[in-house]
Amino acid sequence: MLPSPAAPLNIGTRGSPLALAQAHETRARLMAAFGLPEEAFQIVVIKTTGDRVLDRPLKEIGGKGLFTKEIEEALLAGSIDIAVHSMKDMPVAQPEGLLLDTYLPREDVRDAFVSPHVARLADLPQGAVVGSSSLRRRAQLASRRPDLQLVEFRGNVQTRMKKLEDGVAVATFLAMAGLNRLGMAQVARSAIEVDEMLPAVAQGAIGIERRADDSRAAEMLAAIHHGETGLRLAAERAYLAALDGSCETPIAGLATLEGGTLTLRGEILRPDGSEVITGQMQGPVADGAALGQALARDLLAQAPKGFFDWR
């Protein structure tokens, strides 16, 4: 019997245009999987700490949980039934009683170079001001272009575009996945290939969280889970967990699948970009989590003491 909710299934999300687009995609996939009308679902917007505090760098107000804490509290309280997240914002551990085991098909993993004046990263003039809130992107830029001036650049896609128009910076970076989901791919002057800038762990992936004891949500979400994305993220998130990664540490990683073979690439950087350590491991897809842990150990073994320190 199809799980047809007597009451609407409440879908929790942040309120940005991108977060809402992700919630709408989740709803559309559930509607299609079970032949349910739109009224069978209700999208519930929840404001998180990361959304409220926009005038301070992320590292000053906490880690990845900034964009999830209030949503997970609502999930545990029962005011929502499932929560839709950008996986690159998600901590590697969930609160007791919650499970994150459903992923939608992964979008473009690349970073987008965005500028009203310049077509490519390589074309930025000496000393140009570049805005980004991502420590990973800032460290990668500092490593490749130490001449650039890097400034804090927070807010949703629309806010960052306005900052560019106002001349706060000449360029910034967004995720191609987000632009694609917003129907704004044309905003990117160019997509940066992963060989030039390895993306954040889980970039481009949407994850759906539920209560562990909610059998209705479990059955419904199983119907829309994308297995390949799950296998890739199992490796990437095991790698991140072993590095104890957060928004405060510059870490990049990407798993790819070819047949039954998984390839995991990783990169850790000093926050100022002065040193970069990279590595790669390959093995059977079933060993993804073990590969992630092994790659993390390998990179950490090469890193001197205090590698991630800000001082």
Buried (B, 14 or more C-beta within 10 A) or exposed (E): EEBEBEEBBBBBBBBBBBBBBBBBBBBEBBBEBBEBEEEBBBBBBBEBBBBEBEEEEBBEBBBBBBBBBBBBBBBBEEEBBBBBBBBBBBBBEBBEEBBBBBBBBBBBBBBBBBBEEBEEBEBBEEEBBBBBBBBBBBBBBBBBBEEBEBBBBBBBBEEBBEBBEEEBBBBBBBBBBBBBBBEBBEBBBBBBEBEBBBBBBBBBBBBBBBBEEBEBBBEBBEBBBBEEBBBBBBBBBBBBBBBEBBBBBBBBBBBBBEEEEBBBBBBBBBBBBEBBBEBEBBBEBEBBBBBBBBBBEBBBEEBEEEBBEEE
